[in-house]
């Protein structure tokens, strides 16, 4: 139904071993998501060469974000916002130079407890400026929906944020919605969605679990994306090692992703070899 992609999630190396494993598993594309502090120093040209060698597309580039960095395009502090815009422009140009044409961005950091309208205004201004840089680099900015108090926590906010420039698009993260149903989000934003971050969760907080480990109805997701005309790839944003929120009998492999997708696309119940940790709560609870 869709070609399969994976995010490097900051823990998968951009080396020949990773590309070879992806090739063997039938992975089509990779989103480059680097560990914090390495964006500026990472040379993307070797990855471009490996992409050509193995026939695996460099699908997208996840720009750095708060709280793992000082980047916050919605900050009311002009120094933080100006630094963020300047740095992100440099990274967009670098990623664009190796053929990447989708740049994933978080519209804010967190927490945001007050002056939300002002933060949205600042984020829109930043997005408008960055959108022009992305177009000049041959690509587009895809604004990601975020959980909790972040900006972009529902379809209304995402649509408001991307209204600042006609080129702006959406990256739909399936495990970030905490106050809106996924099918409603897709129905409202569908024509603007150009890429996905696929993972499962318990509806309490983002978990980045393998589909089948959480509560998402994947058939509903597929139907909604189909009705919206989504034609991107099915890109997993999941680490190979289990997070503290779940216990697996082993680490994931790249083949687990393609098998998981095949099961979902055929309407089967995904294979699960894990148990969620007990007593999980939202991050803003004790």
C-alpha positions as CSV (number, residue, x, y, z in Angstrom):
1,X,0.0,0.0,0.0
2,X,2.8,2.4,0.9
3,X,6.5,2.2,0.6
4,X,8.3,1.8,4.0
5,X,10.6,4.3,5.6
6,X,12.4,4.6,9.0
7,X,13.8,7.5,11.0
8,X,17.3,7.3,12.3
9,X,15.9,8.6,15.6
10,X,19.3,9.9,16.7
11,X,20.4,6.3,17.4
12,X,20.9,4.7,14.0
13,X,24.2,5.5,12.3
14,X,24.3,6.8,8.7
15,X,26.8,4.1,7.7
16,X,27.0,1.2,5.3
17,X,25.8,-1.3,7.9
18,X,22.5,0.7,8.4
19,X,21.9,1.1,4.7
20,X,22.7,-2.6,4.0
21,X,20.3,-3.7,6.7
22,X,17.6,-1.4,5.4
23,X,18.2,-2.7,1.9
24,X,17.9,-6.3,3.0
25,X,14.7,-5.5,4.9
26,X,13.1,-3.8,2.0
27,X,13.2,-0.3,3.4
28,X,12.6,2.4,0.8
29,X,13.5,5.7,2.5
30,X,15.3,7.2,5.5
31,X,14.6,10.3,7.5
32,X,17.8,11.7,8.9
33,X,17.3,12.6,12.5
34,X,20.6,13.2,14.2
35,X,21.7,13.2,17.9
36,X,21.6,16.7,19.4
37,X,24.9,18.6,18.9
38,X,25.9,16.7,15.8
39,X,23.8,18.5,13.1
40,X,26.3,21.2,12.3
41,X,29.3,18.8,12.2
42,X,27.7,15.9,10.3
43,X,28.8,15.6,6.7
44,X,25.8,14.3,4.7
45,X,27.7,13.5,1.6
46,X,28.6,10.0,2.6
47,X,24.9,9.3,3.3
48,X,24.1,10.7,-0.2
49,X,26.6,8.2,-1.7
50,X,25.2,5.3,0.3
51,X,21.7,6.3,-0.7
52,X,22.7,6.0,-4.3
53,X,24.6,2.8,-3.8
54,X,21.8,1.0,-2.0
55,X,18.9,2.6,-3.8
56,X,17.4,4.0,-0.5
57,X,16.0,7.5,-0.7
58,X,17.0,10.2,1.7
59,X,13.4,11.0,2.2
60,X,13.4,13.8,4.8
61,X,15.5,15.6,7.4
62,X,14.3,16.2,10.9
63,X,15.5,19.6,12.1
64,X,16.7,19.9,15.7
65,X,14.2,20.9,18.4
66,X,13.7,21.7,22.0
67,X,14.0,20.4,24.7
68,X,17.1,18.6,23.3
69,X,18.5,21.9,22.0
70,X,18.1,25.6,22.3
71,X,16.1,25.7,19.1
72,X,12.6,27.2,19.5
73,X,11.1,29.1,16.6
74,X,8.2,30.3,18.8
75,X,10.3,31.8,21.5
76,X,9.4,35.3,22.7
77,X,13.1,35.9,23.3
78,X,14.3,37.5,20.0
79,X,17.8,36.2,20.5
80,X,16.7,32.6,20.8
81,X,14.3,32.9,17.9
82,X,16.9,34.6,15.6
83,X,19.5,32.0,16.5
84,X,17.0,29.2,15.8
85,X,16.1,30.6,12.4
86,X,19.7,31.3,11.3
87,X,20.8,27.8,12.4
88,X,17.8,26.0,10.8
89,X,18.4,27.9,7.5
90,X,21.9,26.6,7.4
91,X,20.8,23.0,8.0
92,X,18.0,23.3,5.4
93,X,20.6,24.4,2.8
94,X,23.0,21.6,3.8
95,X,20.3,18.9,3.6
96,X,18.9,20.3,0.4
97,X,22.4,20.1,-1.2
98,X,22.3,16.2,-1.0
99,X,18.8,16.0,-2.5
100,X,16.6,16.0,0.6
101,X,13.4,17.9,-0.1
102,X,11.3,17.6,3.1
103,X,12.4,19.3,6.2
104,X,10.5,18.3,9.4
105,X,10.1,21.0,12.0
106,X,8.6,21.3,15.5
107,X,6.6,24.6,15.7
108,X,7.6,25.1,19.4
109,X,9.3,23.8,22.5
110,X,7.4,23.3,25.8
111,X,5.9,23.8,28.2
112,X,3.6,26.6,27.1
113,X,1.1,27.5,29.8
114,X,0.3,31.1,28.9
115,X,0.5,33.7,26.1
116,X,-0.2,30.9,23.6
117,X,-1.5,33.3,20.9
118,X,1.7,35.2,21.1
119,X,3.8,32.0,20.7
120,X,1.7,31.0,17.7
121,X,2.3,34.4,16.2
122,X,6.0,34.1,16.6
123,X,6.1,30.6,15.3
124,X,4.1,31.6,12.2
125,X,6.6,34.4,11.5
126,X,9.5,32.0,11.8
127,X,7.8,29.3,9.6
128,X,7.1,31.9,6.9
129,X,10.8,32.8,6.8
130,X,12.0,29.3,6.8
131,X,9.5,28.2,4.2
132,X,11.2,30.5,1.7
133,X,14.6,29.0,2.5
134,X,13.2,25.5,2.0
135,X,11.7,26.4,-1.4
136,X,15.1,28.0,-2.4
137,X,16.7,24.6,-1.4
138,X,14.3,22.7,-3.6
139,X,12.0,21.5,-0.9
140,X,9.3,22.3,1.7
141,X,8.9,22.6,5.4
142,X,6.6,19.9,7.0
143,X,5.3,21.1,10.3
144,X,4.8,18.3,12.8
145,X,1.9,18.0,15.2
146,X,3.1,17.8,18.8
147,X,1.7,16.6,22.1
148,X,0.9,18.1,25.5
149,X,1.3,21.9,25.8
150,X,3.3,22.3,22.5
151,X,2.0,24.3,19.6
152,X,0.4,22.2,17.0
153,X,-1.4,19.9,19.4
154,X,-4.5,19.6,17.2
155,X,-5.6,20.2,13.6
156,X,-6.9,23.7,14.3
157,X,-3.5,24.8,15.5
158,X,-1.6,23.1,12.7
159,X,-3.8,24.7,10.1
160,X,-3.3,28.1,11.7
161,X,0.5,27.6,11.8
162,X,0.9,26.5,8.2
163,X,-1.4,29.4,7.0
164,X,1.6,31.7,7.1
165,X,2.9,30.4,3.8
166,X,1.2,28.5,1.0
167,X,4.2,26.1,0.6
168,X,4.0,24.8,4.2
169,X,2.9,21.2,4.7
170,X,2.3,18.8,7.5
171,X,4.1,15.8,9.0
172,X,1.5,13.7,10.8
173,X,2.9,12.0,13.9
174,X,0.4,9.2,14.8
175,X,1.3,9.1,18.5
176,X,1.2,12.8,19.4
177,X,-2.5,13.5,19.5
178,X,-3.8,13.7,23.1
179,X,-6.9,15.7,22.6
180,X,-8.2,14.9,19.1
181,X,-8.9,11.6,17.2
182,X,-6.5,10.7,14.5
183,X,-9.2,10.3,11.9
184,X,-10.5,13.8,12.6
185,X,-7.0,15.3,12.4
186,X,-6.4,13.6,9.0
187,X,-9.8,14.6,7.7
188,X,-9.0,18.3,8.4
189,X,-5.4,18.4,7.4
190,X,-5.2,15.5,4.9
191,X,-4.4,17.4,1.7
192,X,-1.5,19.0,3.5
193,X,0.1,15.9,4.9
194,X,3.2,14.9,2.9
195,X,4.9,12.5,5.3
196,X,4.3,10.5,8.5
197,X,5.9,9.6,11.8
198,X,4.4,6.2,12.5
199,X,4.3,4.7,16.0
200,X,1.8,3.6,18.6
201,X,0.9,4.8,22.1
202,X,-1.5,4.4,25.0
203,X,-3.4,7.7,24.5
204,X,-1.9,9.0,27.7
205,X,1.3,10.3,26.2
206,X,3.6,9.8,23.3
207,X,5.4,6.5,23.5
208,X,6.9,5.7,20.1
209,X,5.9,2.1,20.3
210,X,5.7,-0.4,17.4
211,X,2.2,-0.4,16.0
212,X,0.2,-3.1,17.8
213,X,1.9,-2.3,21.1
214,X,-0.6,0.5,21.8
215,X,-4.2,1.4,21.2
216,X,-4.3,3.0,17.7
217,X,-6.8,1.5,15.3
218,X,-4.5,1.2,12.3
219,X,-7.3,0.3,9.9
220,X,-9.0,3.6,10.7
221,X,-5.7,5.4,10.1
222,X,-5.2,3.7,6.7
223,X,-8.8,4.4,5.6
224,X,-8.5,8.1,6.6
225,X,-5.2,8.5,4.8
226,X,-6.6,6.9,1.7
227,X,-9.6,9.2,1.7
228,X,-7.3,12.2,2.1
229,X,-5.3,11.0,-0.9
230,X,-2.0,10.6,1.0
231,X,0.7,9.4,-1.3
232,X,3.9,9.6,0.8
233,X,5.6,6.8,2.6
234,X,4.9,4.8,5.8
235,X,7.8,6.1,7.9
236,X,8.4,4.6,11.3
237,X,9.9,6.9,14.0
238,X,10.8,4.2,16.5
239,X,14.1,3.3,18.1
240,X,15.4,-0.3,17.8
241,X,16.0,-0.4,21.6
242,X,12.9,-0.4,23.8
243,X,12.1,2.8,25.7
244,X,11.6,2.6,29.4
245,X,7.8,2.6,28.9
246,X,7.7,-0.9,27.4
247,X,9.5,-4.3,27.9
248,X,10.4,-6.3,24.8
249,X,11.9,-9.8,24.6
250,X,14.5,-8.4,22.2
251,X,15.5,-5.3,20.3
252,X,13.7,-4.5,17.1
253,X,15.2,-5.2,13.7
254,X,14.6,-3.4,10.4
255,X,12.7,-6.5,9.2
256,X,10.3,-5.9,12.1
257,X,9.2,-2.7,10.5
258,X,8.5,-4.1,7.0
259,X,6.7,-7.1,8.6
260,X,4.7,-4.8,10.8
261,X,3.6,-2.7,7.8
262,X,2.7,-5.8,5.8
263,X,0.5,-7.0,8.6
264,X,-1.2,-3.7,9.0
265,X,-1.7,-3.2,5.2
266,X,-3.3,-6.7,5.0
267,X,-5.6,-6.1,7.9
268,X,-3.8,-8.5,10.2
269,X,-3.2,-8.0,13.9
270,X,0.5,-6.9,14.2
271,X,2.9,-9.3,15.8
272,X,3.7,-8.2,19.4
273,X,6.5,-9.4,21.7
274,X,6.3,-6.8,24.4
275,X,4.5,-5.7,27.5
276,X,4.0,-2.0,28.5
277,X,5.5,-0.9,31.8
278,X,3.1,-0.7,34.7
279,X,1.7,2.5,36.1
280,X,2.4,4.7,33.0
281,X,1.1,8.3,33.3
282,X,1.3,11.5,31.3
283,X,4.6,13.3,31.6
284,X,3.0,16.2,33.5
285,X,1.8,13.9,36.3
286,X,3.9,12.6,39.2
